[in-house]
Amino acid sequence: MGSGSAAFAAGIKTADIGARVLIVEDNVIGGTCLDRGCIPSKYLIEVANTFYTPSKNPFPGVELAAGNLNIRDIIEKKEELLKELRKEKYWNVLEAYPQIEYKNLRGKFLDKGVALVGEDKVNFGKAIIAIGSKPGIPPGKGIEKVRYYTSDSIFDIDHLPGRLIMIGGGAIGLEQLGQAFLRLGSEVTIVESFQEIAMLQEPEIRTKLKEILEKEGMNILTSAKVNNVCEENGKLTLEVEHEGKKITIYGTDLLIATGREPNTKDIGLEAISVMTNTRGFIQANEFMQTTNKDIYAAGDCVGKMMLVTVAAMEGGIAAVNALLGNKKKADYLSVPNAIFTDPEVAKVGMDEVEARKRGLEVETRVLDFSKVPRAAISLQTEGLVKMVVEKNSGKIIGIHILAPHGAEIIHKAAILVKYGFTIDDVVQMVDVYPTLSESIKLCAQSFKKDIAKLLCCAE
C-alpha cells in the first residue's frame, strides 16, 4: 500500500525473491520525495542559488550581471523534470518487473488476508504498509480560514511571494525554500516556537546557521508563539508573542512547515489489528513488523527517520522479513542526512547529548571552516565540523557538518561511523589536497594537535 520509495523497494525485493506483488496507490505514483519533496525542492534551490550568484560573488575583480526570472517558466520546467523522473524511476521499473502489478486505486484492509482495492476484494498472504505522510497543520489559530501553502503545495506556486511568512524553522521549513525564496527576491520571516531553529542539530551548528541566514537578510523569530492568523483583502496578518511582547507580522504568502503526520487514517488498520502510537504512526519493531505478524510497515508512516533513503532501506528489509522470516534489522545510526541550506547542514551518527544519555564518555572537537585550505581558496569559510568520539577508544560515533557541499562531504563521514574508525585511522589517511572533505581529517587531528601549527597534509 503506497507507491513511494519504501513501496517500490519492497516490491522489487519481493519480485527478486520470487513472489508476486500488488502495489496500490490512490495518488500520483512516486511518493513524497519525487512528487512533493526532495526532487522539486532541490531543483528550486538550484534555481535560486544560480540566480543569487552575482550578489554572492566573493571575488574581487569579477563582475557578474544580475538577471531576471519568470517563476511560471521555472515551475513548468520543474514539472517536466518530475515527469521524466517518474517514468525513469517508477514506470520503467514496472515494465522491468512483470511480477509487480500496479493499480492506481485506493486500498483499505477489510479483514485478515483481505483488502479492498477500488471496489474489488483482494486476498493476500503478507502486506507492507508504505503509505507515507502529509503536512501537519496546527489546529485553531485561524489558520483554517486563510490561504496558505504547505511543503506539498508550495512547489506549484505561480508567483514570487512579496513577503513570505514561514511557520516552522525545522528541517522542513529550512529545506522547503525559505532561503531559496529569499535569494529569488522575497522577504522571508521564519516564526519558530522552539528557542532555536534546526533543533535536531548540534547547538554549534544551529547557532551558526541562524547567524548566516540572518546575515543574508532572513528575519528569524525563535521562541515565538502564534496566537492568531487572519487574512483581509489578500493580505495576511499574524499575531505573535515574542520575547514577552505581542507583535504583528504582515505578509503576502504563508507557508506552514510544522512537521508531518502519517497517512494512516481510514485504511482499516483496526480490522487487521495493527496498532499506532498517539500520533498515528504505525508501531513496528526492529524487523519492520507491526502488531500483526503478517503485516509489515516502512517509510514515513512508521516515523523512525523520515528520509527517502531510510524508506527504501526499510521497504527492502520489510519485504525480506515478511517472506523469509525476521532476520534483517535496520541500521539507523550510520544513515547520513542533510538540510540543503547554503551552507549545507549534514550529520551522521550520534550527537553529543545522545551519546552522554547512552552512558558513553565522549570527547568533542569543533573545527572552524576557516581552517580548511580549500574553503579559504574559495572564499567560503563560514561553517564548521563537529566530531563526537568515545574518549577511551578514540572511536568516531558522530560527525556533524555545516559547510559548502556538506551533503557530499558527509558520505565520507558515514563510512567512518558505520565501520567504527578511530581518529588515529582518519589521521593516517591521505586526502586529496586541497579538498573540502579534508575538513574531517583536520577535525580528527585537532583532538591531539593544534592544526594552526601543522604543515599542510602532515599528520
N, C-alpha and C positions, 0 to 999 in steps of 0.2 A: 504494500500500500504506500504510494508515493512514487515520484519519478526523478528525484534528485540524485546526488552522488551516492548517498547511502543505499538507495533502492537499486540503482544500476550496478553498483559494486556487488551488492548481494545477488542480483540477477545474473551477472557474469560469472561469479563464483559458483552459483547453483548450476548453471549450464555446464561449466567446466567439470564439475563433479559428475554430471550425467543426469541430472533431474530436469524436469520441465518446470517452468516458472511463468506465472502471470503477473504482470505489473499493471496496476490500475492507478489512474490519476485523473482528477476532475479539473485540474488547472493546466497551465502550459507546461509542456514537458521540459525538464531541465532543472527544476528546483530553484531555491533562493539564490544560490551562488551565480548561476548563469543568468537567470532572468531578472533578478532584483537585488543582487549583492556584489560579489567580488568583481565580476567582469564589467558591468556598466559603471561601477564606482571607479575602478582603476582607469577605465577609458576616459572618463570625465576629469579625473585627477591629472592624467597626462595632458589633456587639452589645456587645463588651467595652468599647469606648470610651463607648458610651451608658450602660452600667451603672456605669462608673467616674466619670462626670461629677460626681456630688455630692462625691466626695473630691478631685477635681481642681480644683473650682471656685475660682478665684483672687480673686474679687471680694468685698471686704468689704461687709457689708450684705445679702448674698444668701445665703439658706439653702436647701439642696436636700435633700430627704428621700432616704435610702438605700433601695434597692429590693431585691427578691428575684428569683431567676432559677430557671428549670427547664430544664436542659440538654437534656432529651428534646424539649421543645417547640421549642427553638432549632434542634436538628438536623432536626426534622420540617419546619420552615419552610424550612431550607436545601435540603432535598430537593425541596420544591415549587418553589422558585426555580430550581433546576437543571433540573427537568423542563420548566418554561416556557421557559427559555433554550435548552434542547436542541431544542425544537420550533421556536422562532423563528429560531434561527441555523443550524440544520442540516436538520431535516426539511422545513421550509418552503423552504429553498434547493433541496433535491432536487426538490420539486414544481415549482419555478420553472424548473428546467433539465432537460427531458426527455432531453437528450443525456448526462446523467450517470446511470449505473446504480450502485446501491449494493448490496453484498452483505455481510451480517454473517457472514462466514466467514473462516477463516484462509487467508492467501496464502503461497505458497512458490515460489521460482523453481526451474525444473527444467533449463532449457537456454536457449540464445539464442532469444528471442522466445516462450518457452513458460513458463507458470506454472501451478501447481496452486491452484485456488480451491475450498476444501472438498474434494470428491472429483472435481471436473471439471478437465480441462485447458483452458487459455485461451491463445489466441495473441494477441500484442500487438506493436505496432511500437516504441513507446517506453514506458519505465516511469519513474515517480518514486517513490522510496522515502521515505516520511514517517511512519515507524513510532514516532517519539518515543523516550522514555526511561522509566526506572523508578528508584526509590530504590536507591542503592548501599548495601550492608550490609557493614561491615568484617568480614573473616574472623576466626575464632577469638575469643578473649577470653571465651568462654562465652555470647556474645550469642545464638547459635542455640538455646540451651537455655532462654531466658527469654521472657517475654511482653513484646512491645514494639510501638510504633506507628511508622509511617513518615510521610513527608509525603504519602503517598497515603491511608493508612488513618486518620489522626488525625481526619479530618472526619466519621467515623462513630462517634466516641466517644459512649458513652451515660451518662457520668458526669463530674463535675468532679474532676480529679485533686487529691488532697490535697497530695502532693509530687511535682511533675513534674521529672524529670531529662532534660535535652536533651544529647545528644552531638552537637556541631557548633554553631559560632557564626558561620557564614557567612550568606549571604542566605537560604538555605532555612530554617535554624533560626530566624533572627530573624523572617522573614516568616511561617513556619508556626506562629504563635500563641504563641510564648514570652511576649511581652508581653501578648497577649490573655488567656491563662490567668492570668497574674499579676494582671491587672485584674479578672478574674472571681472571684479569691479563692484561687487555687492558690499554693503556694510553688514557685518555679521556680529551678532551678540549671542553668546552662549550663557544659558541660565542653568546652573548645576546645583542640586540640593546638597551634595556632599561638600566637604571642606576643600577638596581639590578636584581637578579634572583627572581622568585616566586613573581612577583609584586602584585598579588592579596592577598598576605598575609600581616599581620601586619609587620611594619618595624622592630620591635624587633626580630620577628621570621625569616624573610628573611635574616637579617644580621647574626644571629646566625647560620642559616643553611649554608650559604656560608662559614662561618668560619670553620664549621665542615667538609664540603666536601673538602675544600682546605687542611685542616689538614690531611685528608685521602689520598690526592695526586691528586685530580682533579684540572685541570687548568681551571679557570673561567675568561673570559674576558667580562666585562659588559661595557655598553655604546660603543659597538663595531659595526662598520658598515662594512658589507661585500661588497667589490667593485667588486670582480671577483672570479670565481671558474673555475678551469681548471684541466684536467687530462692528464697525459702523462706516458705511459708505466706502467699503473696500479697504479700510484701514484697521489694523489690528492693534489692540492695546492689552498689555499685560501688567497687572498689579502685582508687585513683588515685594517681599520683605527681605532686606539685605543689610547685614551689619547693624541690626536694630532699627533700621529706618524703612519706611514704606516708600517705594519709588514706582514710577510708571515708565514702562518701556513701549515705544511705538515702533511698528514695523509694517511692511507691506506683505510679507510672507512668513509663515510659521512652519517649522519642521520639528516634529516630535520624535525624539530618539531616546526613549527612556527604557529600552530593553525589549525583549521579545517573549512571546508566550507560545506554548505548543498548540498544534492543531489537533488536539485530542478530543474535542467535544463532538458529540453526536456521531461517533463512528462505531458504537456498540461495544465499547470496552467492558462494560458491566456484563454483557451477555457471555463473554468469554473469560470472565474473572481476571482481567488484567487491571492491576491497581496503579493509581497515580499518586504523586505526592500532593501537598496542599496547593502547589502552583500549577498542577495539571500535567507535570512531566511524568512520563511513564517510568515506573520503578523497574530497573533492570540490573542484574547482578554483573559480576566481572566477566561473565561469558556472553553478555547481552541478552540473557534470558529473562523474561518477565515473570510475574507471579503465576502465569500459566505455562507449564513446562513445554508446550508445543508452540508457544508464541514468543518471538524474539523482537527486539526493537533496536533501532540505530538512528543516529543523526540528531538533529536539533530537538526532536520530540522526547529524547532521553535527557538532554540538558546537561551532559557532563562537560564537554568542551564544544561550544557551538562554532565549529570550523568545518569548512568543506572537506579538508584533508582528513579530519577526525571522523566525519560522517562516512567517508569512503572506507576508512580503516574499520570502523565499527560494522558497516554493512557486510564487508567480506568476512569478518570474524563471526557475525551472526549467522551467515549462510553456512559456513563450515561447521559450526557447533550445532546448528539445527539439524543438519543432515548426517553428521558423523559423530556426534556426541560432544559434550563440553570439554574441549581440550585446549582451546586457544583463548588467551586473555588479551585485553587491550593494554598497551603501554602508553599512558598519557604523559609521563614525566619527561620523556625525551621529544615530545611534539613541539616544534617551534611555532610561534605565531607572531603576527606583526600588525601594526597600525600604520597605514600609509599616509601619514602626515609628511611634511618635509621640514626637518629631517625625519626619517622613519624610526618608529619605535619597534623593537623586536625583543623577544625573550625566549628562553628555553630553560627547563628545569625549575628548581625551587628558588623562591626569593628568600631574603634573609629572615624575615619574620616566620615564614612557614618552616624553614629549617630549624629554627630555635624551638618552635612549637613541637616539632617531632623529637626534641631532646638532643639534637645534634649540636656539638660545639663547633662553631664556624668562625672563619675569618673572612673579611671582605676587603676589596680594594676598588677604588673608583678612578678610572683613567680619563682625564680631560682630553677631548679630541684635538686640542691644540698641540698635543704631544705626538700626534700621528703625522709623519712627514708627508704622506700622500694628501691628507686633508689640508695641510699648510700650503702645499703646492697649488691646490685647487681653490684656496681662499674660502674653504668651507669647514671651519673649525668649531662650529657650535654643535656640541654633542658630548657624549661620554659612554664609557663601557664600565659596567659594574660586574665583578666576578665574586661568586659565593663559593667558598672552599671549605671542606672538612679540615679542621685545624691539625689533627694528628697525622692524617694520611696524605694531605695535600690534594685529595680527590676533588675535582671540579663538579659541583652539584647544581650550579645555576649561573647563567650568563645573561645579562640584561644590557640592551644597546639602545642608544639614541644617536643616530648618525645618518649621514647621506648613505643611501643604499643599505640601510640597516637590515632590511628584509632579505638581502642577498648574503650579507656577512653572517647572519645568524645560522646559516646552514653549516658553516664550519663549526660553530659553537655546538650545534645539535649533535654532531658526531662525538665531540669531546665529552658531552654529558652522557649520551647513550652508552658509550663504551668505557666509561669510568676513567678517563685520562686524568693525570695529575698535572699540577702546574709545572713540575720538572719535565714531564713528557712534552708539554707545549713549548717550553723554553728551548728544548733541544731540537724542535722542528725548524726547518729552513723555509722561510716565507719568500715569495716573490717581493722584490723591493723596487719602488715603493708601492704599496697597496693599502687599501682601507682595512682589509681583513687582517693585516699585520697588527692592528689595534688589539686583537685578542692576545697575541703573544706579548705585546708590550704591557698589557694589564697583568698577565701572569708573571712577567719579570718584576713588576712593581711590588710583589709580595716579598721579594728578597733584596732588591736593589733600588737605588734612586735612578730612574730611567733618564732623568735630565742629565746624568753624568755618564751615560752609556754611549759608546760609538754605535752608529747605525749598523744594524744587523748583528751586533755582537750579543753573545749570551750574557 
